[in-house]
Amino acid sequence: MQTFWAREPYALNVQVQDFQSAVIEPTRPITAGFVAVVSISLSSMAAPVFPPLMLGDDSGNAFDNESAALSAGVDAANRMLDDLLA
């Protein structure tokens, strides 16, 4: 699942990816789900303005479904751009 949109002079991209934690800790079980990968670039350039950002839920775990990951990624991208443009 992926979405693109423009807020001049930037292009925003949110992609949802499957995720499974490779870190095994005694107090935390292996988690699987979905993460949102947010990328912001200038509309005139393909290279990202910032390194891509991988997002999980508020507790740092993967999202349970693709829709939740996509929604959180879109919200985060818009907030990042609001802060950048302020």
Residue pairs with C-beta under 8 A, 6 or more apart in sequence:
1 15
1 16
1 66
1 67
1 69
1 70
2 13
2 14
2 15
2 16
3 13
3 14
3 70
3 74
4 11
4 12
4 13
5 11
5 12
6 12
6 43
7 78
7 81
8 43
9 42
9 43
9 44
10 40
10 41
10 42
10 43
10 49
10 81
10 84
11 40
11 41
11 42
11 43
12 38
12 39
12 40
12 77
12 78
12 81
13 38
13 39
13 40
13 41
14 36
14 37
14 38
14 39
14 70
14 73
14 74
14 77
15 36
15 37
15 39
15 73
16 34
16 35
16 36
16 37
16 66
16 69
16 70
16 73
17 34
17 35
17 37
18 32
18 33
18 34
19 31
19 32
19 33
19 34
19 35
19 56
19 62
20 30
20 31
20 32
20 62
21 30
21 31
21 32
21 62
24 30
31 61
31 62
32 62
33 61
33 62
33 63
33 64
33 65
33 69
34 62
34 63
34 64
34 65
34 66
34 68
34 69
35 54
35 55
35 56
35 62
35 63
35 69
36 54
36 55
36 63
36 69
36 70
36 72
36 73
36 76
37 52
37 53
37 54
37 55
37 73
38 52
38 53
38 54
38 55
38 73
38 76
38 77
38 80
39 48
39 50
39 52
39 53
40 48
40 49
40 50
40 77
40 80
40 81
40 84
41 47
41 48
41 49
42 49
50 80
53 76
53 80
55 69
55 72
55 73
55 76
56 62
56 63
57 63
57 68
57 72
62 69
63 69
63 72
